[in-house]
Amino acid sequence: MIGYLSAFGSGLLFGAGLWLSGMANPRKVLDFLDVSGQWDPSLLLVMGGAVAVTAAFFRPVVLKRPAPLLGGRFVVPERKAIDLPLVLGAAIFGIGWGIGGYCPGPALTALSNLNVEAFAFVAAMIAGGLLHGSYERGGLPAAHENT
């Protein structure tokens, strides 16, 4: 039970941070990406703060501890290679972020605005995740072509 409460509290804190930083507003993201128009550099402060916290705490908290404080285990990727699926996934993520102004966390936070675009984005995100999961399990015809 404590693990669920901790996850809920962490998610609540993350969502509040997204909301306060303006990341739940796609206009903020799109204005940051619009370097030739009304560029809004304030998102650099949000990203800089995230990078600073990660740089300061990732090694001592995740890599030096045998397990999280509330049990379980840390999940750290074992693969180090930069391969085509990674590059394609990053490109699709970046294109979607640039077009919609949302990435998954802020999109979920933006649902509280009751905005049609946020609901459409989250629905498309869920559909994409389910489609990818089906592909990975071999449920789509394209997964069987090279086997």
N, C-alpha and C positions, 0 to 999 in steps of 0.2 A: 504494500500500500504506500509506503514511504517513497518508493521509486516513482509511482504514478503521480503523487503529489509534487515530487521534485520536478518531474517532466512538465507537469502543468504549470508550476511556478516559473520554470525556465522559459516555456513558451509564452507565458503571459508577459514576462519581462522583455523577451525578444520582440513580441508584438507591440508593446508599449514603446520600445525604442524605435521601431520602424515608424510608428505613428508620429512620435515626437520629432523624428528627424525629417519627416516629410516623404519618406520612401513609399508610403501607402498612396501617395498622390502621383499618378503617372505623369502628370505635367512636369513635376520636379525632375523626374528622370529624363523625359524627352527634352526639356530645356537644357539639361546637363549635356546631352548628346548633340545638341544643336550648336556646334561651335561657330557656325557662320551667321547665326541669327541672334536670338536673345539668350546667349549662353549664361547658365547659372552654375558657377563653380562651387556652390555650397555643398554639393554632394561629395566633393573631394574631402571635406572635413569628416563626413560620415565614414567614407571608405578609409581615410587615414586613421581614424579612431579604431575601426575594426582591425586594420592591419597592425596597429600598435599593440592592441590587447592580445591578438593572436601571437605576435612576435614575443611578447613578454611572458605569456603564460602557457603556450603550447608545449614547449619542451619540459618545463618543470612539472606541469600538471599531467599531461598525457603520456609523455615518453618516459618519465622517471618514476611514475607510480605503477605498482603492479596491477591495480584495479581502481575503478571509480570509488569515491567515498561511500556511495550508497549501494555498492554491489554490482554484480555483472562484470563485464569486461569492456575495455576500450576497443573500438573497431577502427583500426588504422589500415588503409589500403596497402596491400602487399605488392601490387603491380606498380612498377616504376616507369614502364615504357610509355612513350607518347605514340599511340597508334592511331589508325584511321578512325575507329569508332569514337575515340576520345576527341579528336579534332572535329569530326562531324557533329558530335553532340555539343561541343563548345560553340561551334558556328551556329547551330540551330538555336541554342539558348540565346546567344548574342543577337541574332536576327529577331527572334521573338521579343527580346527585351527592348530592342530599338524600335520595333514596330508598335508594340503594345504599351511599353512603359512599365511593365510589371515583370517581376521574377516571382518564383513561388511564394516566398515568405510575405512580401508586401501585398501580393494578390490576395492571400488569405486574410490579411489584416484589412484590406480595402473592402472586403465583403461587408464590413460593418457600416459602410457608406450606403449600402443597398443600391449600388450602382450596377446597371445592366452590363456594362463593359467588364466589370470585375467578375460578375457571375459567369459571363461568356468565357472569359479567360480561364477561370478555374475549371469550368466544365471541359474546355479544350485541353487543359493540362491533365485532368484526370483521364480523359479519353486517350490522350497520347501515352500516358503511363500504362494504361491497360493494354493498349495496342503493342507497346514495346514489350510488356511482360508476356503477352501472347506470342510475339515473335521469338523471344528468348526461350520459351518453352517448346518452340517448334510448332506452334498452332497456326502459323501463317504459311501459305505456299512458298513464299520467297525463302523461308528458312530451310526448305528441303532441296533447293536447286543444286547445291554443291555437295550433297551427301551421297 
